Amino acid sequence: MSQDIYVVAEHLKGQLDDVTFELLGKGRELASASGGQLVALLFGSGLQDAASQLGAADKVIMVDHPSLADFNPETYATALGHVLAQKPARLTLVANTSMGMDLAAAVSVKNNLPLVAYATDVKFEDGTAVAVSQLYGGKINVESAIEGDSGIVSVLAGSFPADAGRKEGAPAVETMDLPEAGGKVRFKALIEPEGGDVDITQQDVLVSVGRGIQSEDNLGMVEELANALGGAVSSSRPIVDNKWLPKTRQVGKSGLKVKPKLYFAVGISGAPEHIEGMKDAELIIAVNTDPEAPIFEYAHYGTTEDLFDVVPALTEKLKG
Ligand SMILES: Cc1cc2nc3c(=O)[nH]c(=O)nc-3n(C[C@H](O)[C@H](O)[C@H](O)COP(=O)(O)OP(=O)(O)OC[C@H]3O[C@@H](n4cnc5c(N)ncnc54)[C@H](O)[C@@H]3O)c2cc1C
């Protein structure tokens, strides 16, 4: 039975995502506990530069093929499924991102391996792998024991510090072939985010608005608060889905990752997909009438007062 811990390196055109380093840091801890090696899996085309940033791993297994140049769930699942069939791992860590969720679920079925998704922690307890994951938008944490010799865990970005896994170096690189390339799914184009709007990733202060605002007509008061604080307005996904704000303002998994000095969350519940995008803000203040809202687990300060009272009152105060 293999004791190795695998980490699937996530990248966009060879640019490694922070979550890869978060998983490598955690993977090192797990490999020490299991007594195996920490192995980074790199799928793509012409990725020598990326491999040299994976020094935290003992080894890199690389599948290099032109059809892996852009993410394609079918081809990537073929690559990962093949690696795991040839060289099983004790645990395979995948980022719980749009790419990783696709990949982990497909390979779980393909290779008949148990999968725990939405994980925020992974550990060994008496030799059994246990993953902690979030359910119901982060309101409940569940511990799942992973039965058997091997399993997959998809981990939410931001669950572990990235610094522990950030190490340049030249780990041994083993190359493996892609057994078959042409599937039914074809990569067509990468749609870059629209330009021309405020860049929320560069703002020191963000007043972020969620579904609690109820109507597009109420956005004006949030804009006023952002102006009074010298910042910009960002939002959760439902606001963008309703077309009340452009996609460039969306914070989260399928939006942008932000790290402002102040993140003022107004009427946002704090679903894991939202938290993923703002967790690293220096100061988080939340206004939410539900004391059980998950956002309060991340907020440094918070109030359960009604946002329709708090926002105008605060703006008044700031305007002096
Ligand atoms: C694959 C995937 C990707 C996703 N990507 C993203 C993403 O990038 N970003 C994102 O945000 N979401 C994303 N989501 C959606 C996410 O799961 C949540 O549905 C979403 O974040 C909820 O938005 P919200 O907090 O605004 O709304 P809700 O969850 O409805 O929360 C509204 C909150 O407002 C509070 N409230 C109501 N009235 C008041 C009041 N008067 N005063 C104060 N508080 C009040 C309520 O108590 C509630 O907590 C994604 C989901 C999936 C499946």
The ligand as a Gaussian input file, in Angstrom:
#p B3LYP/6-31G(d) Opt

LIG

0 1
 C      -19.382000      26.587000      -8.278000
 C      -19.884000      27.756000      -7.484000
 C      -19.183000      28.940000      -7.536000
 C      -19.620000      30.032000      -6.787000
 N      -18.888000      31.166000      -6.821000
 C      -19.235000      32.192000      -6.024000
 C      -18.442000      33.375000      -5.974000
 O      -17.447000      33.525000      -6.680000
 N      -18.824000      34.355000      -5.143000
 C      -19.932000      34.261000      -4.342000
 O      -20.211000      35.210000      -3.592000
 N      -20.704000      33.167000      -4.394000
 C      -20.391000      32.147000      -5.220000
 N      -21.192000      31.055000      -5.272000
 C      -22.516000      31.125000      -4.606000
 C      -22.449000      30.853000      -3.112000
 O      -22.601000      29.467000      -2.885000
 C      -23.593000      31.577000      -2.373000
 O      -24.826000      31.192000      -2.930000
 C      -23.487000      33.099000      -2.422000
 O      -22.195000      33.516000      -2.017000
 C      -24.516000      33.711000      -1.479000
 O      -24.513000      35.096000      -1.640000
 P      -25.024000      36.052000      -0.476000
 O      -24.220000      35.835000       0.744000
 O      -25.091000      37.418000      -1.055000
 O      -26.539000      35.582000      -0.291000
 P      -27.228000      34.780000       0.878000
 O      -26.520000      33.513000       1.153000
 O      -28.669000      34.719000       0.531000
 O      -27.030000      35.706000       2.159000
 C      -27.683000      36.918000       2.369000
 C      -27.399000      37.306000       3.807000
 O      -27.943000      38.595000       4.063000
 C      -28.397000      38.617000       5.402000
 N      -29.412000      39.668000       5.493000
 C      -30.659000      39.673000       4.949000
 N      -31.281000      40.840000       5.228000
 C      -30.411000      41.580000       5.970000
 C      -30.480000      42.875000       6.551000
 N      -31.561000      43.652000       6.410000
 N      -29.406000      43.332000       7.247000
 C      -28.286000      42.559000       7.385000
 N      -28.181000      41.309000       6.853000
 C      -29.219000      40.834000       6.144000
 C      -28.968000      37.231000       5.635000
 O      -28.972000      36.924000       7.021000
 C      -28.023000      36.351000       4.825000
 O      -26.996000      35.802000       5.645000
 C      -20.794000      29.952000      -6.004000
 C      -21.496000      28.751000      -5.963000
 C      -21.049000      27.670000      -6.696000
 C      -21.822000      26.387000      -6.606000

